Amino acid sequence: MVKVALEGAEFFAYHGFYPEEQLLGTRFIVDIDVVFDNAYDFNDDKIANTVNYEELYNLAKAEMAHTRKLIETVAQSIIDAVIARHNFVKTSSVTIRKANPALGGPVKNSVVTISYAK
């Protein structure tokens, strides 16, 4: 089994249930993990034999650019994009942290994790 992960990818985006959140935006931190069977010999040094973490970043960036009310929806969209590109992935999880959510008091992050298992 092989695990490829992207940790702490930061984006400024406009997700939120309330109109002011979608107007002002905030910082989000995204973690993506994928696990798959090692079907290739990594000694051949070919990126086609793995999940490219640069591609994971670009998938997350594209999904973060689409404003949504729920960060659960964003996380699910990222997983769906990963699975659509890499049908050999056995499990995947996406965690999104929303910095300083507007909750009426100091809160560092709100956090959502969505997982997929084949």
Biopython code that builds the backbone (N, CA, C, O; Angstrom):
import numpy as np
from Bio.PDB.StructureBuilder import StructureBuilder

atoms = [
    (1, "MET", "N", (0.837, -1.188, 0.000)),
    (1, "MET", "CA", (0.000, 0.000, 0.000)),
    (1, "MET", "C", (0.879, 1.249, 0.000)),
    (1, "MET", "O", (1.958, 1.271, 0.592)),
    (2, "VAL", "N", (0.402, 2.261, -0.662)),
    (2, "VAL", "CA", (1.110, 3.536, -0.754)),
    (2, "VAL", "C", (0.157, 4.632, -0.285)),
    (2, "VAL", "O", (-1.022, 4.640, -0.639)),
    (3, "LYS", "N", (0.682, 5.546, 0.510)),
    (3, "LYS", "CA", (-0.087, 6.710, 0.927)),
    (3, "LYS", "C", (0.598, 7.949, 0.384)),
    (3, "LYS", "O", (1.803, 8.132, 0.557)),
    (4, "VAL", "N", (-0.169, 8.789, -0.267)),
    (4, "VAL", "CA", (0.302, 10.090, -0.730)),
    (4, "VAL", "C", (-0.582, 11.125, -0.051)),
    (4, "VAL", "O", (-1.803, 10.976, -0.016)),
    (5, "ALA", "N", (0.027, 12.163, 0.484)),
    (5, "ALA", "CA", (-0.745, 13.158, 1.229)),
    (5, "ALA", "C", (-0.291, 14.568, 0.880)),
    (5, "ALA", "O", (0.858, 14.811, 0.512)),
    (6, "LEU", "N", (-1.221, 15.465, 1.009)),
    (6, "LEU", "CA", (-0.963, 16.899, 0.888)),
    (6, "LEU", "C", (-1.472, 17.492, 2.191)),
    (6, "LEU", "O", (-2.648, 17.342, 2.521)),
    (7, "GLU", "N", (-0.608, 18.157, 2.928)),
    (7, "GLU", "CA", (-0.984, 18.673, 4.241)),
    (7, "GLU", "C", (-0.798, 20.188, 4.310)),
    (7, "GLU", "O", (0.238, 20.726, 3.918)),
    (8, "GLY", "N", (-1.809, 20.844, 4.808)),
    (8, "GLY", "CA", (-1.700, 22.272, 5.077)),
    (8, "GLY", "C", (-1.740, 23.172, 3.861)),
    (8, "GLY", "O", (-1.155, 24.255, 3.881)),
    (9, "ALA", "N", (-2.422, 22.751, 2.795)),
    (9, "ALA", "CA", (-2.569, 23.626, 1.620)),
    (9, "ALA", "C", (-3.517, 24.768, 1.997)),
    (9, "ALA", "O", (-4.642, 24.526, 2.433)),
    (10, "GLU", "N", (-3.066, 25.991, 1.831)),
    (10, "GLU", "CA", (-3.854, 27.153, 2.246)),
    (10, "GLU", "C", (-4.487, 27.861, 1.056)),
    (10, "GLU", "O", (-3.871, 28.061, 0.010)),
    (11, "PHE", "N", (-5.743, 28.228, 1.265)),
    (11, "PHE", "CA", (-6.501, 28.936, 0.235)),
    (11, "PHE", "C", (-7.329, 30.029, 0.898)),
    (11, "PHE", "O", (-7.801, 29.862, 2.022)),
    (12, "PHE", "N", (-7.501, 31.130, 0.209)),
    (12, "PHE", "CA", (-8.464, 32.142, 0.628)),
    (12, "PHE", "C", (-9.687, 31.915, -0.244)),
    (12, "PHE", "O", (-9.598, 31.943, -1.471)),
    (13, "ALA", "N", (-10.829, 31.690, 0.394)),
    (13, "ALA", "CA", (-12.032, 31.358, -0.363)),
    (13, "ALA", "C", (-13.256, 31.951, 0.322)),
    (13, "ALA", "O", (-13.159, 32.550, 1.393)),
    (14, "TYR", "N", (-14.401, 31.773, -0.315)),
    (14, "TYR", "CA", (-15.631, 32.453, 0.095)),
    (14, "TYR", "C", (-16.751, 31.481, 0.456)),
    (14, "TYR", "O", (-17.917, 31.755, 0.176)),
    (15, "HIS", "N", (-16.414, 30.359, 1.070)),
    (15, "HIS", "CA", (-17.407, 29.377, 1.481)),
    (15, "HIS", "C", (-18.042, 29.816, 2.803)),
    (15, "HIS", "O", (-17.377, 30.357, 3.686)),
    (16, "GLY", "N", (-19.335, 29.569, 2.908)),
    (16, "GLY", "CA", (-20.023, 29.864, 4.162)),
    (16, "GLY", "C", (-21.519, 29.931, 3.959)),
    (16, "GLY", "O", (-22.008, 30.280, 2.885)),
    (17, "PHE", "N", (-22.220, 29.595, 4.994)),
    (17, "PHE", "CA", (-23.680, 29.595, 4.933)),
    (17, "PHE", "C", (-24.243, 31.012, 4.880)),
    (17, "PHE", "O", (-25.252, 31.260, 4.221)),
    (18, "TYR", "N", (-23.588, 31.938, 5.576)),
    (18, "TYR", "CA", (-24.101, 33.294, 5.669)),
    (18, "TYR", "C", (-23.556, 34.177, 4.547)),
    (18, "TYR", "O", (-22.399, 34.043, 4.150)),
    (19, "PRO", "N", (-24.404, 35.086, 4.037)),
    (19, "PRO", "CA", (-23.981, 35.946, 2.935)),
    (19, "PRO", "C", (-22.688, 36.721, 3.224)),
    (19, "PRO", "O", (-21.869, 36.930, 2.330)),
    (20, "GLU", "N", (-22.513, 37.150, 4.502)),
    (20, "GLU", "CA", (-21.291, 37.916, 4.805)),
    (20, "GLU", "C", (-20.044, 37.053, 4.646)),
    (20, "GLU", "O", (-18.991, 37.559, 4.261)),
    (21, "GLU", "N", (-20.148, 35.760, 4.937)),
    (21, "GLU", "CA", (-19.009, 34.856, 4.765)),
    (21, "GLU", "C", (-18.646, 34.731, 3.286)),
    (21, "GLU", "O", (-17.472, 34.671, 2.918)),
    (22, "GLN", "N", (-19.671, 34.693, 2.458)),
    (22, "GLN", "CA", (-19.431, 34.579, 1.018)),
    (22, "GLN", "C", (-18.954, 35.902, 0.424)),
    (22, "GLN", "O", (-18.395, 35.924, -0.672)),
    (23, "LEU", "N", (-19.168, 36.980, 1.126)),
    (23, "LEU", "CA", (-18.706, 38.291, 0.675)),
    (23, "LEU", "C", (-17.278, 38.574, 1.154)),
    (23, "LEU", "O", (-16.440, 39.022, 0.372)),
    (24, "LEU", "N", (-17.003, 38.316, 2.423)),
    (24, "LEU", "CA", (-15.702, 38.638, 3.018)),
    (24, "LEU", "C", (-14.642, 37.563, 2.789)),
    (24, "LEU", "O", (-13.467, 37.880, 2.603)),
    (25, "GLY", "N", (-15.050, 36.303, 2.803)),
    (25, "GLY", "CA", (-14.104, 35.203, 2.646)),
    (25, "GLY", "C", (-13.237, 35.004, 3.877)),
    (25, "GLY", "O", (-13.259, 35.814, 4.804)),
    (26, "THR", "N", (-12.484, 33.930, 3.877)),
    (26, "THR", "CA", (-11.561, 33.620, 4.959)),
    (26, "THR", "C", (-10.532, 32.614, 4.477)),
    (26, "THR", "O", (-10.572, 32.157, 3.334)),
    (27, "ARG", "N", (-9.616, 32.278, 5.362)),
    (27, "ARG", "CA", (-8.547, 31.333, 5.051)),
    (27, "ARG", "C", (-9.022, 29.915, 5.371)),
    (27, "ARG", "O", (-9.644, 29.665, 6.403)),
    (28, "PHE", "N", (-8.712, 29.002, 4.463)),
    (28, "PHE", "CA", (-9.019, 27.590, 4.634)),
    (28, "PHE", "C", (-7.732, 26.793, 4.505)),
    (28, "PHE", "O", (-6.837, 27.153, 3.740)),
    (29, "ILE", "N", (-7.653, 25.713, 5.258)),
    (29, "ILE", "CA", (-6.498, 24.819, 5.198)),
    (29, "ILE", "C", (-7.018, 23.439, 4.823)),
    (29, "ILE", "O", (-7.950, 22.928, 5.443)),
    (30, "VAL", "N", (-6.406, 22.838, 3.802)),
    (30, "VAL", "CA", (-6.884, 21.567, 3.254)),
    (30, "VAL", "C", (-5.800, 20.509, 3.376)),
    (30, "VAL", "O", (-4.639, 20.743, 3.042)),
    (31, "ASP", "N", (-6.209, 19.326, 3.866)),
    (31, "ASP", "CA", (-5.362, 18.135, 3.893)),
    (31, "ASP", "C", (-6.040, 17.072, 3.043)),
    (31, "ASP", "O", (-7.252, 16.879, 3.135)),
    (32, "ILE", "N", (-5.260, 16.380, 2.214)),
    (32, "ILE", "CA", (-5.784, 15.295, 1.383)),
    (32, "ILE", "C", (-4.873, 14.090, 1.556)),
    (32, "ILE", "O", (-3.653, 14.203, 1.445)),
    (33, "ASP", "N", (-5.475, 12.931, 1.830)),
    (33, "ASP", "CA", (-4.753, 11.663, 1.885)),
    (33, "ASP", "C", (-5.357, 10.721, 0.864)),
    (33, "ASP", "O", (-6.579, 10.647, 0.731)),
    (34, "VAL", "N", (-4.514, 9.999, 0.141)),
    (34, "VAL", "CA", (-4.983, 8.920, -0.730)),
    (34, "VAL", "C", (-4.121, 7.688, -0.473)),
    (34, "VAL", "O", (-2.917, 7.793, -0.237)),
    (35, "VAL", "N", (-4.757, 6.525, -0.524)),
    (35, "VAL", "CA", (-4.054, 5.262, -0.334)),
    (35, "VAL", "C", (-4.417, 4.361, -1.507)),
    (35, "VAL", "O", (-5.580, 4.268, -1.900)),
    (36, "PHE", "N", (-3.402, 3.699, -2.060)),
    (36, "PHE", "CA", (-3.634, 2.793, -3.185)),
    (36, "PHE", "C", (-2.627, 1.651, -3.130)),
    (36, "PHE", "O", (-1.596, 1.736, -2.464)),
    (37, "ASP", "N", (-2.956, 0.580, -3.850)),
    (37, "ASP", "CA", (-2.038, -0.550, -3.942)),
    (37, "ASP", "C", (-0.861, -0.184, -4.824)),
    (37, "ASP", "O", (-1.012, 0.504, -5.834)),
    (38, "ASN", "N", (0.297, -0.646, -4.436)),
    (38, "ASN", "CA", (1.498, -0.400, -5.221)),
    (38, "ASN", "C", (1.555, -1.408, -6.366)),
    (38, "ASN", "O", (2.073, -2.513, -6.205)),
    (39, "ALA", "N", (1.022, -1.019, -7.520)),
    (39, "ALA", "CA", (0.982, -1.900, -8.680)),
    (39, "ALA", "C", (2.231, -1.783, -9.547)),
    (39, "ALA", "O", (2.392, -2.542, -10.503)),
    (40, "TYR", "N", (3.104, -0.852, -9.231)),
    (40, "TYR", "CA", (4.289, -0.600, -10.048)),
    (40, "TYR", "C", (5.543, -0.641, -9.189)),
    (40, "TYR", "O", (5.493, -0.567, -7.961)),
    (41, "ASP", "N", (6.635, -0.757, -9.861)),
    (41, "ASP", "CA", (7.940, -0.696, -9.208)),
    (41, "ASP", "C", (8.389, 0.762, -9.227)),
    (41, "ASP", "O", (8.641, 1.324, -10.293)),
    (42, "PHE", "N", (8.487, 1.365, -8.060)),
    (42, "PHE", "CA", (8.875, 2.771, -8.010)),
    (42, "PHE", "C", (10.334, 2.992, -8.385)),
    (42, "PHE", "O", (10.760, 4.139, -8.523)),
    (43, "ASN", "N", (11.092, 1.951, -8.549)),
    (43, "ASN", "CA", (12.480, 2.099, -9.001)),
    (43, "ASN", "C", (12.571, 2.640, -10.423)),
    (43, "ASN", "O", (13.621, 3.134, -10.834)),
    (44, "ASP", "N", (11.467, 2.547, -11.182)),
    (44, "ASP", "CA", (11.497, 3.105, -12.544)),
    (44, "ASP", "C", (11.351, 4.624, -12.554)),
    (44, "ASP", "O", (11.537, 5.263, -13.590)),
    (45, "ASP", "N", (11.015, 5.203, -11.394)),
    (45, "ASP", "CA", (11.023, 6.663, -11.205)),
    (45, "ASP", "C", (10.054, 7.397, -12.143)),
    (45, "ASP", "O", (10.383, 8.465, -12.659)),
    (46, "LYS", "N", (8.861, 6.829, -12.365)),
    (46, "LYS", "CA", (7.859, 7.444, -13.243)),
    (46, "LYS", "C", (6.698, 7.981, -12.415)),
    (46, "LYS", "O", (6.100, 7.258, -11.618)),
    (47, "ILE", "N", (6.395, 9.235, -12.612)),
    (47, "ILE", "CA", (5.312, 9.866, -11.855)),
    (47, "ILE", "C", (3.954, 9.283, -12.218)),
    (47, "ILE", "O", (3.009, 9.388, -11.436)),
    (48, "ALA", "N", (3.842, 8.673, -13.385)),
    (48, "ALA", "CA", (2.582, 8.057, -13.797)),
    (48, "ALA", "C", (2.208, 6.873, -12.909)),
    (48, "ALA", "O", (1.067, 6.412, -12.951)),
    (49, "ASN", "N", (3.138, 6.379, -12.118)),
    (49, "ASN", "CA", (2.891, 5.217, -11.265)),
    (49, "ASN", "C", (2.385, 5.582, -9.874)),
    (49, "ASN", "O", (2.290, 4.722, -8.999)),
    (50, "THR", "N", (2.067, 6.837, -9.675)),
    (50, "THR", "CA", (1.628, 7.286, -8.356)),
    (50, "THR", "C", (0.540, 8.339, -8.511)),
    (50, "THR", "O", (0.125, 8.655, -9.626)),
    (51, "VAL", "N", (0.086, 8.871, -7.402)),
    (51, "VAL", "CA", (-0.808, 10.027, -7.413)),
    (51, "VAL", "C", (0.076, 11.243, -7.172)),
    (51, "VAL", "O", (0.708, 11.370, -6.123)),
    (52, "ASN", "N", (0.109, 12.112, -8.132)),
    (52, "ASN", "CA", (0.953, 13.298, -8.091)),
    (52, "ASN", "C", (0.363, 14.321, -7.111)),
    (52, "ASN", "O", (-0.760, 14.790, -7.299)),
    (53, "TYR", "N", (1.116, 14.658, -6.078)),
    (53, "TYR", "CA", (0.568, 15.594, -5.083)),
    (53, "TYR", "C", (0.402, 17.004, -5.644)),
    (53, "TYR", "O", (-0.376, 17.785, -5.095)),
    (54, "GLU", "N", (1.100, 17.350, -6.709)),
    (54, "GLU", "CA", (0.846, 18.635, -7.372)),
    (54, "GLU", "C", (-0.558, 18.625, -7.977)),
    (54, "GLU", "O", (-1.261, 19.636, -7.953)),
    (55, "GLU", "N", (-0.957, 17.478, -8.518)),
    (55, "GLU", "CA", (-2.304, 17.346, -9.060)),
    (55, "GLU", "C", (-3.342, 17.438, -7.943)),
    (55, "GLU", "O", (-4.399, 18.042, -8.126)),
    (56, "LEU", "N", (-3.043, 16.840, -6.788)),
    (56, "LEU", "CA", (-3.951, 16.965, -5.649)),
    (56, "LEU", "C", (-4.150, 18.431, -5.285)),
    (56, "LEU", "O", (-5.272, 18.867, -5.027)),
    (57, "TYR", "N", (-3.062, 19.187, -5.265)),
    (57, "TYR", "CA", (-3.144, 20.609, -4.951)),
    (57, "TYR", "C", (-4.029, 21.327, -5.983)),
    (57, "TYR", "O", (-4.894, 22.122, -5.617)),
    (58, "ASN", "N", (-3.808, 21.043, -7.262)),
    (58, "ASN", "CA", (-4.580, 21.710, -8.308)),
    (58, "ASN", "C", (-6.061, 21.342, -8.262)),
    (58, "ASN", "O", (-6.914, 22.183, -8.542)),
    (59, "LEU", "N", (-6.375, 20.087, -7.911)),
    (59, "LEU", "CA", (-7.781, 19.697, -7.746)),
    (59, "LEU", "C", (-8.416, 20.468, -6.590)),
    (59, "LEU", "O", (-9.536, 20.966, -6.708)),
    (60, "ALA", "N", (-7.695, 20.562, -5.479)),
    (60, "ALA", "CA", (-8.203, 21.304, -4.328)),
    (60, "ALA", "C", (-8.382, 22.778, -4.670)),
    (60, "ALA", "O", (-9.397, 23.383, -4.326)),
    (61, "LYS", "N", (-7.408, 23.343, -5.339)),
    (61, "LYS", "CA", (-7.470, 24.760, -5.727)),
    (61, "LYS", "C", (-8.694, 25.035, -6.600)),
    (61, "LYS", "O", (-9.389, 26.032, -6.404)),
    (62, "ALA", "N", (-8.954, 24.155, -7.558)),
    (62, "ALA", "CA", (-10.105, 24.330, -8.450)),
    (62, "ALA", "C", (-11.417, 24.251, -7.675)),
    (62, "ALA", "O", (-12.321, 25.053, -7.911)),
    (63, "GLU", "N", (-11.530, 23.306, -6.765)),
    (63, "GLU", "CA", (-12.757, 23.164, -5.987)),
    (63, "GLU", "C", (-12.926, 24.300, -4.987)),
    (63, "GLU", "O", (-14.048, 24.748, -4.750)),
    (64, "MET", "N", (-11.839, 24.772, -4.400)),
    (64, "MET", "CA", (-11.919, 25.885, -3.454)),
    (64, "MET", "C", (-12.371, 27.171, -4.137)),
    (64, "MET", "O", (-12.890, 28.069, -3.474)),
    (65, "ALA", "N", (-12.185, 27.274, -5.438)),
    (65, "ALA", "CA", (-12.570, 28.474, -6.180)),
    (65, "ALA", "C", (-14.077, 28.564, -6.413)),
    (65, "ALA", "O", (-14.584, 29.629, -6.764)),
    (66, "HIS", "N", (-14.802, 27.449, -6.219)),
    (66, "HIS", "CA", (-16.258, 27.439, -6.402)),
    (66, "HIS", "C", (-16.928, 27.671, -5.043)),
    (66, "HIS", "O", (-16.935, 26.784, -4.189)),
    (67, "THR", "N", (-17.482, 28.851, -4.855)),
    (67, "THR", "CA", (-18.103, 29.208, -3.582)),
    (67, "THR", "C", (-19.284, 28.293, -3.287)),
    (67, "THR", "O", (-20.156, 28.077, -4.129)),
    (68, "ARG", "N", (-19.287, 27.761, -2.065)),
    (68, "ARG", "CA", (-20.365, 26.881, -1.613)),
    (68, "ARG", "C", (-20.751, 27.252, -0.189)),
    (68, "ARG", "O", (-19.967, 27.863, 0.537)),
    (69, "LYS", "N", (-21.961, 26.880, 0.202)),
    (69, "LYS", "CA", (-22.414, 27.166, 1.555)),
    (69, "LYS", "C", (-21.755, 26.255, 2.577)),
    (69, "LYS", "O", (-21.450, 26.692, 3.687)),
    (70, "LEU", "N", (-21.532, 24.997, 2.221)),
    (70, "LEU", "CA", (-21.002, 24.015, 3.166)),
    (70, "LEU", "C", (-19.592, 23.575, 2.777)),
    (70, "LEU", "O", (-19.326, 23.275, 1.613)),
    (71, "ILE", "N", (-18.694, 23.538, 3.758)),
    (71, "ILE", "CA", (-17.359, 23.020, 3.453)),
    (71, "ILE", "C", (-17.412, 21.501, 3.283)),
    (71, "ILE", "O", (-16.492, 20.913, 2.714)),
    (72, "GLU", "N", (-18.475, 20.860, 3.767)),
    (72, "GLU", "CA", (-18.677, 19.443, 3.498)),
    (72, "GLU", "C", (-18.812, 19.206, 1.993)),
    (72, "GLU", "O", (-18.280, 18.232, 1.461)),
    (73, "THR", "N", (-19.520, 20.096, 1.322)),
    (73, "THR", "CA", (-19.709, 19.994, -0.128)),
    (73, "THR", "C", (-18.374, 20.143, -0.849)),
    (73, "THR", "O", (-18.104, 19.434, -1.818)),
    (74, "VAL", "N", (-17.546, 21.060, -0.378)),
    (74, "VAL", "CA", (-16.228, 21.265, -0.984)),
    (74, "VAL", "C", (-15.367, 20.014, -0.805)),
    (74, "VAL", "O", (-14.732, 19.554, -1.754)),
    (75, "ALA", "N", (-15.348, 19.469, 0.406)),
    (75, "ALA", "CA", (-14.555, 18.264, 0.681)),
    (75, "ALA", "C", (-15.016, 17.099, -0.187)),
    (75, "ALA", "O", (-14.191, 16.375, -0.745)),
    (76, "GLN", "N", (-16.329, 16.913, -0.305)),
    (76, "GLN", "CA", (-16.852, 15.827, -1.138)),
    (76, "GLN", "C", (-16.472, 16.031, -2.597)),
    (76, "GLN", "O", (-16.149, 15.066, -3.290)),
    (77, "SER", "N", (-16.505, 17.266, -3.073)),
    (77, "SER", "CA", (-16.130, 17.562, -4.458)),
    (77, "SER", "C", (-14.658, 17.245, -4.724)),
    (77, "SER", "O", (-14.306, 16.762, -5.800)),
    (78, "ILE", "N", (-13.804, 17.518, -3.742)),
    (78, "ILE", "CA", (-12.390, 17.197, -3.894)),
    (78, "ILE", "C", (-12.207, 15.682, -3.981)),
    (78, "ILE", "O", (-11.491, 15.195, -4.856)),
    (79, "ILE", "N", (-12.847, 14.935, -3.081)),
    (79, "ILE", "CA", (-12.758, 13.472, -3.139)),
    (79, "ILE", "C", (-13.281, 12.958, -4.473)),
    (79, "ILE", "O", (-12.651, 12.102, -5.093)),
    (80, "ASP", "N", (-14.413, 13.463, -4.920)),
    (80, "ASP", "CA", (-14.986, 13.024, -6.197)),
    (80, "ASP", "C", (-14.013, 13.268, -7.350)),
    (80, "ASP", "O", (-13.883, 12.426, -8.239)),
    (81, "ALA", "N", (-13.334, 14.404, -7.339)),
    (81, "ALA", "CA", (-12.364, 14.712, -8.391)),
    (81, "ALA", "C", (-11.161, 13.764, -8.339)),
    (81, "ALA", "O", (-10.671, 13.315, -9.376)),
    (82, "VAL", "N", (-10.693, 13.467, -7.131)),
    (82, "VAL", "CA", (-9.554, 12.538, -6.979)),
    (82, "VAL", "C", (-9.934, 11.164, -7.514)),
    (82, "VAL", "O", (-9.174, 10.570, -8.279)),
    (83, "ILE", "N", (-11.093, 10.654, -7.126)),
    (83, "ILE", "CA", (-11.528, 9.323, -7.547)),
    (83, "ILE", "C", (-11.786, 9.277, -9.055)),
    (83, "ILE", "O", (-11.496, 8.271, -9.702)),
    (84, "ALA", "N", (-12.325, 10.354, -9.611)),
    (84, "ALA", "CA", (-12.566, 10.400, -11.056)),
    (84, "ALA", "C", (-11.256, 10.295, -11.846)),
    (84, "ALA", "O", (-11.227, 9.692, -12.919)),
    (85, "ARG", "N", (-10.192, 10.870, -11.326)),
    (85, "ARG", "CA", (-8.889, 10.831, -12.013)),
    (85, "ARG", "C", (-8.099, 9.568, -11.721)),
    (85, "ARG", "O", (-7.302, 9.117, -12.544)),
    (86, "HIS", "N", (-8.326, 8.996, -10.535)),
    (86, "HIS", "CA", (-7.521, 7.853, -10.088)),
    (86, "HIS", "C", (-8.438, 6.769, -9.539)),
    (86, "HIS", "O", (-8.610, 6.650, -8.326)),
    (87, "ASN", "N", (-9.026, 5.979, -10.434)),
    (87, "ASN", "CA", (-9.984, 4.974, -9.983)),
    (87, "ASN", "C", (-9.334, 3.840, -9.197)),
    (87, "ASN", "O", (-10.042, 2.991, -8.655)),
    (88, "PHE", "N", (-8.015, 3.806, -9.123)),
    (88, "PHE", "CA", (-7.303, 2.775, -8.367)),
    (88, "PHE", "C", (-7.143, 3.140, -6.888)),
    (88, "PHE", "O", (-6.657, 2.323, -6.105)),
    (89, "VAL", "N", (-7.537, 4.335, -6.500)),
    (89, "VAL", "CA", (-7.424, 4.758, -5.103)),
    (89, "VAL", "C", (-8.376, 3.929, -4.247)),
    (89, "VAL", "O", (-9.563, 3.814, -4.553)),
    (90, "LYS", "N", (-7.838, 3.351, -3.163)),
    (90, "LYS", "CA", (-8.637, 2.508, -2.256)),
    (90, "LYS", "C", (-9.355, 3.353, -1.202)),
    (90, "LYS", "O", (-10.539, 3.147, -0.936)),
    (91, "THR", "N", (-8.636, 4.298, -0.609)),
    (91, "THR", "CA", (-9.234, 5.178, 0.386)),
    (91, "THR", "C", (-8.712, 6.587, 0.172)),
    (91, "THR", "O", (-7.619, 6.806, -0.352)),
    (92, "SER", "N", (-9.527, 7.519, 0.592)),
    (92, "SER", "CA", (-9.121, 8.921, 0.518)),
    (92, "SER", "C", (-9.852, 9.674, 1.622)),
    (92, "SER", "O", (-10.974, 9.329, 1.993)),
    (93, "SER", "N", (-9.205, 10.694, 2.132)),
    (93, "SER", "CA", (-9.886, 11.579, 3.070)),
    (93, "SER", "C", (-9.456, 13.009, 2.796)),
    (93, "SER", "O", (-8.321, 13.282, 2.407)),
    (94, "VAL", "N", (-10.391, 13.900, 3.009)),
    (94, "VAL", "CA", (-10.149, 15.331, 2.845)),
    (94, "VAL", "C", (-10.601, 16.021, 4.119)),
    (94, "VAL", "O", (-11.736, 15.854, 4.566)),
    (95, "THR", "N", (-9.699, 16.794, 4.694)),
    (95, "THR", "CA", (-10.024, 17.600, 5.865)),
    (95, "THR", "C", (-9.892, 19.065, 5.475)),
    (95, "THR", "O", (-8.886, 19.486, 4.903)),
    (96, "ILE", "N", (-10.920, 19.824, 5.794)),
    (96, "ILE", "CA", (-10.890, 21.266, 5.534)),
    (96, "ILE", "C", (-11.099, 21.991, 6.857)),
    (96, "ILE", "O", (-12.055, 21.731, 7.587)),
    (97, "ARG", "N", (-10.183, 22.903, 7.143)),
    (97, "ARG", "CA", (-10.272, 23.759, 8.325)),
    (97, "ARG", "C", (-10.614, 25.179, 7.873)),
    (97, "ARG", "O", (-9.954, 25.747, 7.002)),
    (98, "LYS", "N", (-11.635, 25.722, 8.470)),
    (98, "LYS", "CA", (-12.032, 27.104, 8.191)),
    (98, "LYS", "C", (-11.515, 27.948, 9.338)),
    (98, "LYS", "O", (-11.936, 27.774, 10.482)),
    (99, "ALA", "N", (-10.617, 28.849, 9.041)),
    (99, "ALA", "CA", (-9.989, 29.680, 10.072)),
    (99, "ALA", "C", (-10.970, 30.733, 10.590)),
    (99, "ALA", "O", (-11.703, 31.359, 9.824)),
    (100, "ASN", "N", (-10.961, 30.907, 11.900)),
    (100, "ASN", "CA", (-11.740, 31.961, 12.555)),
    (100, "ASN", "C", (-13.207, 32.018, 12.114)),
    (100, "ASN", "O", (-13.670, 33.064, 11.658)),
    (101, "PRO", "N", (-13.940, 30.912, 12.243)),
    (101, "PRO", "CA", (-15.344, 30.955, 11.832)),
    (101, "PRO", "C", (-16.123, 31.966, 12.675)),
    (101, "PRO", "O", (-15.865, 32.131, 13.868)),
    (102, "ALA", "N", (-17.066, 32.627, 12.042)),
    (102, "ALA", "CA", (-17.858, 33.666, 12.709)),
    (102, "ALA", "C", (-18.906, 33.011, 13.605)),
    (102, "ALA", "O", (-20.031, 32.755, 13.175)),
    (103, "LEU", "N", (-18.527, 32.743, 14.850)),
    (103, "LEU", "CA", (-19.419, 32.056, 15.778)),
    (103, "LEU", "C", (-19.752, 32.886, 17.015)),
    (103, "LEU", "O", (-20.385, 32.381, 17.943)),
    (104, "GLY", "N", (-19.343, 34.125, 17.041)),
    (104, "GLY", "CA", (-19.654, 34.989, 18.161)),
    (104, "GLY", "C", (-18.627, 34.959, 19.283)),
    (104, "GLY", "O", (-18.821, 35.581, 20.327)),
    (105, "GLY", "N", (-17.559, 34.250, 19.069)),
    (105, "GLY", "CA", (-16.487, 34.173, 20.060)),
    (105, "GLY", "C", (-15.242, 33.612, 19.399)),
    (105, "GLY", "O", (-15.294, 33.166, 18.253)),
    (106, "PRO", "N", (-14.119, 33.631, 20.112)),
    (106, "PRO", "CA", (-12.879, 33.161, 19.498)),
    (106, "PRO", "C", (-12.878, 31.642, 19.272)),
    (106, "PRO", "O", (-13.025, 30.858, 20.210)),
    (107, "VAL", "N", (-12.710, 31.256, 18.015)),
    (107, "VAL", "CA", (-12.576, 29.853, 17.609)),
    (107, "VAL", "C", (-11.477, 29.808, 16.561)),
    (107, "VAL", "O", (-11.537, 30.523, 15.561)),
    (108, "LYS", "N", (-10.483, 28.975, 16.787)),
    (108, "LYS", "CA", (-9.358, 28.886, 15.854)),
    (108, "LYS", "C", (-9.802, 28.356, 14.494)),
    (108, "LYS", "O", (-9.532, 28.982, 13.469)),
    (109, "ASN", "N", (-10.482, 27.206, 14.477)),
    (109, "ASN", "CA", (-10.913, 26.581, 13.225)),
    (109, "ASN", "C", (-12.205, 25.811, 13.445)),
    (109, "ASN", "O", (-12.464, 25.294, 14.532)),
    (110, "SER", "N", (-13.000, 25.747, 12.403)),
    (110, "SER", "CA", (-14.020, 24.705, 12.321)),
    (110, "SER", "C", (-13.449, 23.674, 11.345)),
    (110, "SER", "O", (-12.753, 24.038, 10.397)),
    (111, "VAL", "N", (-13.741, 22.389, 11.572)),
    (111, "VAL", "CA", (-13.080, 21.333, 10.812)),
    (111, "VAL", "C", (-14.103, 20.327, 10.328)),
    (111, "VAL", "O", (-14.993, 19.912, 11.071)),
    (112, "VAL", "N", (-13.961, 19.941, 9.060)),
    (112, "VAL", "CA", (-14.784, 18.896, 8.458)),
    (112, "VAL", "C", (-13.857, 17.907, 7.777)),
    (112, "VAL", "O", (-12.922, 18.304, 7.081)),
    (113, "THR", "N", (-14.115, 16.602, 7.978)),
    (113, "THR", "CA", (-13.379, 15.552, 7.277)),
    (113, "THR", "C", (-14.383, 14.644, 6.588)),
    (113, "THR", "O", (-15.346, 14.188, 7.205)),
    (114, "ILE", "N", (-14.155, 14.386, 5.316)),
    (114, "ILE", "CA", (-14.956, 13.448, 4.535)),
    (114, "ILE", "C", (-14.003, 12.337, 4.086)),
    (114, "ILE", "O", (-12.887, 12.602, 3.639)),
    (115, "SER", "N", (-14.465, 11.089, 4.213)),
    (115, "SER", "CA", (-13.639, 9.950, 3.825)),
    (115, "SER", "C", (-14.334, 9.093, 2.778)),
    (115, "SER", "O", (-15.561, 9.046, 2.693)),
    (116, "TYR", "N", (-13.509, 8.416, 1.984)),
    (116, "TYR", "CA", (-13.988, 7.514, 0.941)),
    (116, "TYR", "C", (-13.241, 6.203, 1.093)),
    (116, "TYR", "O", (-12.037, 6.193, 1.346)),
    (117, "ALA", "N", (-13.951, 5.102, 0.939)),
    (117, "ALA", "CA", (-13.319, 3.787, 0.916)),
    (117, "ALA", "C", (-13.992, 2.943, -0.160)),
    (117, "ALA", "O", (-15.218, 2.864, -0.240)),
    (118, "LYS", "N", (-13.171, 2.325, -0.971)),
    (118, "LYS", "CA", (-13.671, 1.481, -2.056)),
    (118, "LYS", "C", (-14.146, 0.172, -1.506)),
    (118, "LYS", "O", (-14.607, -0.684, -2.262)),
]
sb = StructureBuilder()
sb.init_structure("model")
sb.init_model(0)
sb.init_chain("A")
sb.init_seg("    ")
for serial, (resi, resn, name, xyz) in enumerate(atoms, 1):
    if name == "N":
        sb.init_residue(resn, " ", resi, " ")
    sb.init_atom(name, np.array(xyz, "f"), 0.0, 1.0, " ", f" {name:<3s}", serial, name[0])
structure = sb.get_structure()
